[in-house]
Amino acid sequence: MTSFPLRMRSQVVRGFGRGSRELGIPTANLCREDIGEEFFDGLETGIYYGWAGIEGTTKVYKAAVSIGYNPTYENKTKTCEPHLIADPSEECRNKSSCGETQMEDFYGAILRLSIISKIRPELPFESVEKLITAIKNDIKVTEDKLSGDDEVAAAEKDWCRSKK
């Protein structure tokens, strides 16, 4: 059984490029070695939500996070891919039905990720369109779940902002 929050600190690395190019929903791919292979391999696959911060900045974003093998694409390597969700007032926020965020590239930056809970299991989809619909729903769920501010949220946002 997974105990939350799950905290990770990792360099952002290049992934397959499908998030931005094919799906229109970019993710920040985390480096397995930075997270710790044993810890990473022990993570249950699925879709999660939490908070993320880029070291060197004070901004903290809501994050919808995929941990797994991306079964629609039949990946052989397990990945951790958070999609950072900007506030609706920010310029990087799109005007789509779910308001996904398009940020400038930040490859090489250190991302601090605090996962709060799981949304659903990882699932294969019969088409890219159905996968996009599911991801957009995951983003909406993430925003709904993280809309309040409590002690846990405050503590995890502070951790995402910290430099230690």
N, C-alpha and C positions, 0 to 999 in steps of 0.2 A: 504494500500500500504506500502510495506517495504522500509525503508530508510536505505541506506548503507553508510558507512560500519557498520556491526553488530559486536560488540566486545563482546567476552565472555572469562571468566577466570574460569577454572574448574579443579578439580582433575580428573585424568584419572582412570576410573574404569573398572572392567571386564564386558564384554558384553556376548553375546551368544557364542563367540568363532568361529563363522562361517567365519568371514573375513579371518583369518589366516588359519584355518583348512580346510574349505570347498571351499572357493573361491580363496585362495592363495593371497589375497589382504588385509592385516591387517588394522584395523582402531583403532583409539584412542577414546574409548567411553567416553563421558563427563557425569559428574554427574548432573542430572536435578536440584537438590537442590542448587548446587553451582551456576548454571546459573541463577536460580530464576524461580520458578514454573510458575508464571504468565507470565513473559517474554517468557519463553520457550514454554508454551502452546499457546502463540500468534504467534509464528513463523509459517510461511507458509511452508508446506511440499515441498520437492523438493531436487534437487541436485545443489549445490553451489560451488563456488571457492573462495579462499582467501589465507591468510598467517597464519602460526602457529609457535609458539616458545615454547620451554620447559623452564620454569623458571629455573634459575641457569645456563643457557647456553646462548651463544650469537648467536647460529645458528638459522636461520629462514627458514622454509620450505614452499614451495607451498603446498596448501591443496585442495583436492577435498572432498567436505563435503556432506554427506547424512543427511537430517533432515526429520524424518518421521517414518512411521510404518513398513517399509520394506515389502510392500504388497506381494512380492513373497513368504515370509514366514508367512504372516498374523499375524504379531506381534500386540499385544494389547497395548503396551506401546510405546510412541513416544521417539525416540532417536536422538542424535546428534553424528555423527560418522565421524570425519575427517580422511582421508588417507593422511599422510604426504609424500611428494614427494621429495626425495633427488636429489641433482645435479647428472647428469650422471657420473661425475668423482668420486663419492663416492662409497666406497666398498659395502654399503648396497643396492645399486641400482642393481636390477636384469637385466639380459640380455634378457628379454622377449620382445615381440612386442611393449608393451607400456612402458616397463622399470619401473614396479611398485617397490616400496621400501619395503624392509624387515628390520625393525630396531629391536634392542634389546628391550625386554619388558621394559616399563617405567610406569607400574601401580603405582598409588600413587603420581606421579609427577603432578605438576600444568602446564596445557597447556593454553597458551594465543592464542585465535583464533580470527582473523579478517576476516569476510566474506565480500567480495567485490561485488559479484553479483550472480545471479541465472543462471544456465545452462539450466535446464529443469525441468518439473514436476516429481514427484515421480510416477513410473509406476510399475505395476505387469508384470512379465515375465513368459512365459510358461515353461521355463526350467532354470536350474542353468547356463548352458552354455550360454544362451542368456543374462542372468544377468551379467555374467563375461564379455562378449563382450561389453555390455553397460557401465560397470564400466571402462573398459580399454579405451573406447572412452571418457568418462568423464575426465579421467586422461590426455589424450592427449589434450582435449579442455582446461583444466586448465592450462597446460603448455603453450599452445599457447596464451591464454588470459593474462597470467602473464609474458610473455617473455620480455616485455618492462619495463623500469624503469622510472616512473614519480613521481610527488610530492605526489600523493595519495599512490602509492606503497611504497615510502620511509617513509612516515608518519606511515603507517600501519606496516611496518617491524620494525620501531623504537618502536612502541607500543608493538609489540610481544616480543621484547627484554627487555622491561622495567621491573622493579620490583615493580611498584606501581599499 
